[in-house]
């Protein structure tokens, strides 16, 4: 689980009135907005249309959280980020997810 200061709900993301920027990568889609709070806050979405089984959706969400946890602690910036999975992730995809999150964070300042 992400630390509380890095967690965000979907409704909080929608209520942020700043314009949405989008980065579409191979496994993940990043929608991000400037935040009024300090630090990066994440909301992770794995759509039900990818798999009807909640176990697989939660596994994909945990993989994203584990990849993002250490990276966002080191990064400075004020962003609200919605991370949406494009496919169901498994253990083989862990390194690719980490690479995509690193690529996103390196482009956002």
Secondary structure, DSSP 4 states (H G I P E B T S, - for coil): ---GGGB--HHHHHH--SPPEEEE-SSEEEEEEE-SSSEEEEEEE--TTT-S-HHHHHHHHHHHHHHHHHHHHH---EEEEEEEESS---GGGHHHHHHHHHHHHHH--
